[in-house]
């Protein structure tokens, strides 16, 4: 095992003439204890060995003064504690790597793909449909809305019950080309807790080219964000909700972490390597086509 570069002196090794024998006895006890905690079998020998190695290494890094101090320190580092610390070390390494210039450039490269994925998820949700409550307090009932599979028409219907009808039963339509904007304002969220109302305003032009506005009350903030982003996507605009930004950050970090798993224990350069010059000729390419 390896210690920190500055750990050149460990006082415990000079505390007794039989320190290595005593150290061996302590480590064997820890081995047996860890074996039981991991419910290990003979096939898990190397796994237990790696965990015990971590227990010994981390205990020695505290520079124990006597074998008794070492025994107390290592006994506190049980299997679960080691797993937590290893997980924390991995997270720290990933966060550190994510700050490197090459990783930031990679994040910018994959961002369009992630945005397209989120956009498709929003549109799929619109096609699936949603049941909204009428925002007008004087009117009772529901308003079901769905986007056509070709993304060209918003279908909706006023209902008395809470069942979303099939697309062909929704009589009212708003062509996407007639939608001018979708609005939210500072009073979009009204109330708190389960009685909170999240309103969305769809502005469009009717058959006579008169400006109209359809107000819908979303059941929760998540649905509000999905439909707000989805309609913005239909209008060719950027998604504006906080949830879209959070989804983008989460998916980019997950993608980066999966890519970093392939280069584990490899130190990333501070600067990307230079692009080599072009060859004098490309005659060697012919060899791949014969």
Secondary structure, DSSP 8 states (H G I E B T S, - for coil): ----TT----GGGGS-TTHHHHHHHHHHHHHHHHHHHTT--GGGHHHHHHHHHHHHHHHHHT--SSHHHHHHHHHH--HHHHHHHHHHHHHHHHHHHHTSHHHHHHHHHHHHHHHHHHHHHHHHHHHH-EEEEES-TTS-SEEEEEE-TTSSEEEEEEESSS----GGG--EEEEGGGEEEEE--TTSEESSGGG-EEEEEEEEE-TT--EEEEEEEESSHHHHHHHHHHHHHHTT-----HHHHHHHHHHHHHHHHHHHHTTTT----SS--------S--GGGGGGG-
